[in-house]
Amino acid sequence: MALLPTEFADLEPFAADWVLATEPERYAKRLASTMPEMQKFYDAAFPRIEDAITYCDKFDYDDLPDDARALVHLMQSLIMVSFPVEVWKQPRVPDSGAAWAEIIHEPVV
């Protein structure tokens, strides 16, 4: 069963791994992923980000259909991997040691 809207069937191979509802889940997935895995996801999803925004903008944010909510979560995962792919070339923040931050409120319910 597809998680994403049919218009985003090309991203469905990434849905099982990257449709994650919370920031801690997305961060853990980033840390557990290799750079080639993140690069492959980034290369497929980044060109579709504007399409995803346009698609999701058709709905009231508080009443997103399940497939649109999954698309939002997929795009949030894309954002999570963007700095490692574009800048750091590694999953962890460089020179951050054991530093961490805990998100106490998610932007999507």
C-alpha positions in Angstrom: 0.0 0.0 0.0 1.4 3.4 -1.0 2.1 6.0 1.7 2.4 9.0 -0.7 0.0 10.6 -3.1 0.0 9.0 -6.5 1.6 12.2 -8.0 4.7 11.3 -5.9 5.0 7.6 -6.8 8.6 8.2 -7.9 9.4 8.9 -4.2 7.6 5.9 -2.9 10.8 3.7 -2.7 12.0 6.1 0.0 8.7 6.3 2.0 9.2 3.3 4.2 12.5 4.5 5.5 12.1 8.3 5.4 8.4 9.0 6.3 9.1 9.7 9.9 6.7 11.7 12.1 9.1 13.2 14.7 12.3 15.1 14.6 14.1 12.5 16.9 13.1 9.7 14.5 14.4 11.7 11.5 17.7 12.6 13.3 18.2 9.0 14.4 17.6 7.9 10.8 20.1 10.4 9.5 22.8 9.3 12.0 22.1 5.6 11.1 22.3 6.3 7.3 25.3 6.2 5.1 26.2 9.2 2.9 25.4 7.2 -0.3 21.9 6.4 1.2 21.3 10.1 2.1 22.6 11.3 -1.3 20.3 8.9 -3.2 17.3 10.1 -1.2 18.3 13.8 -1.6 18.9 13.4 -5.3 15.4 12.0 -5.8 13.5 14.2 -3.4 15.1 17.6 -3.7 13.8 18.2 -7.3 10.3 17.5 -6.1 10.2 19.8 -3.1 8.4 22.6 -4.8 5.8 20.2 -6.2 5.3 18.8 -2.7 4.7 22.3 -1.3 2.3 23.1 -4.0 0.5 19.8 -3.5 0.2 20.2 0.3 -0.9 23.8 0.1 -4.2 22.6 -1.4 -5.2 21.4 2.1 -5.8 22.9 5.4 -2.7 22.3 7.5 -4.7 20.9 10.4 -6.7 18.6 8.2 -4.1 17.0 5.9 -5.1 13.6 4.3 -2.8 10.8 5.5 -0.9 10.7 2.2 -0.2 14.4 2.2 0.9 14.2 5.9 3.3 11.4 4.8 4.6 13.7 2.1 5.2 16.5 4.6 7.1 14.0 6.8 9.2 12.9 3.8 10.1 16.5 3.0 11.0 17.1 6.7 13.4 14.2 6.3 14.8 15.8 3.2 15.5 18.9 5.2 17.2 16.7 7.9 19.6 15.3 5.3 20.2 18.5 3.4 23.1 19.9 5.5 24.9 16.6 5.7 24.6 16.2 1.9 25.2 19.8 0.8 27.7 21.0 3.4 29.2 18.6 5.9 29.6 15.4 3.8 28.9 13.4 6.9 25.8 12.5 9.0 26.9 14.2 12.2 27.4 18.0 12.7 31.1 18.6 12.5 33.0 19.6 15.6 29.9 19.2 17.8 31.2 16.6 20.2 28.5 15.2 22.4 26.2 18.2 22.0 22.5 17.6 21.4 19.2 19.3 21.5 15.8 17.9 22.3 12.7 19.0 20.4 9.7 19.2 22.8 7.1 20.3 20.3 6.7 19.0 16.8 5.6 21.4 14.0 3.1 18.8 12.6 0.5 17.1 14.8 
